[in-house]
Amino acid sequence: MSKAKFGMIGLGTMGRNFLLNVADSGFACVGYDLDGEKVDALNEEGKDFDVTGVKNLEEFLDSLETPRNIMLLVPAGKIVDAVIDDLTPHLDEGDLIIDGGNSHFPDTERREKELNEKGFEFLGVGVSGGAKGARLGPSIMIGGKEEVYERVRPILEGVSAKVGGEPCAAHVGKGSAGHFVKMVHNGIEYGLMQLICESYDVMKRGLDISHEEMSETFTKWDEAELNSYLVEITSKILKTKDNKSDDYLVEKILDTAGQKGTGRWTSEVALELGIPIPTIDAAVTMRQISALKEDRQELSKVSSDYQLDPQNEISKNMVEENFDIDKLKSVLLGAYIITYAQGFALLREASIEKEYDLNMSEIAKIWRGGCIIRAALLENFRTIFSEDNSLKNLLLNEEMTNVVLQSRYNYLVFISMATLLHIPVFAFASAFSYFEAFRTPRLPANLLQAQRDFFGSHTYKRIDEEGTFHTEWDE
């Protein structure tokens, strides 16, 4: 009996679907989980494929070709370390462990070092697309040794999403590059989701648009420049009725957002590397504010200006005469570009600081399909980076800047309306403020430097001569 080419530890929905995808792509595979029900589910769902679920670790390892290729899809953190600790005493030199979860990149760096010292190989791999993507074709970001990736390239490329016949799987860089790129992917995801949510809020509370109209609007947007997975699913969400009432389901969902930490990690790393990503930061902050449900309800009771006053009603009518759905589409498109620009700027700096040697064009390519942030814009970004992989920021590309400039004029009306109507648009404000700051040749940081020198003698530089200076300001 021939042995399996690929093994999976962790047969939850993601692991099971990924393994079924491997089998569906023509590769014999085997899965293992401590939960017998999950093993049984794999055997039932995979009965027509060359895949087997087992409940015994020894049987799992004996079922694999050597050197073994074993992927883990288990919750990130201590569980990954526990599985590795249980696994390694039974492995042979040269066996490969692939961590396909949302692990923090410092953990990936540590694990690769520790396993390599023991004679084992390790790849940190980012997988995006959710459970459905795992089954039908995810986007896969591989980090680690490129020669080790070659061992499993046919399998990972085979299961990945395809765009124009090209696989959405690639070796993105050395060491922890795969999980770092996936982390930034998730940060961008945070930003785009918050922008869409703020658009919905303005449509609903500011423009009094019905759910059916909102759904139709997002459908039209998805057929044009804003074509993206998140816009597509938003259209479907907004028209879904609640089966327990006559209302729309989205209005029955508690407004407290969850998060698993990848957005926060992105913000933390950006601060360490000195790269501003305010739209992603704003999205993380808004999730944190959403969690303060009781505090928000209390403040809404004591805040007298929460409800519109007559003057604001007049202002609302004045603004609405100058703002419509097409202009909102323009604003969202500009903010989309700015959010991606922040993410790619962070990737570029990390590539230098961590010596990842990231190929930005390749990253844009594999994000075009399978992943949560897939969008038509990524083909534009791929072309831009293929011409200049060292481009510091997408906003330095004239084509992208012109689109954002056109959006900016509509944003000015948009932000006025949102402010007058007490609708928070933190992500939008951060995006366009970032753009305005980035394109401003002289910022008020000169005053900031003077303040720092005043209270802390931190010194400053002048614009008219070389050197470092300090002033006794009180004198």
Disulfide bonds with the S-S distance in Angstrom:
none
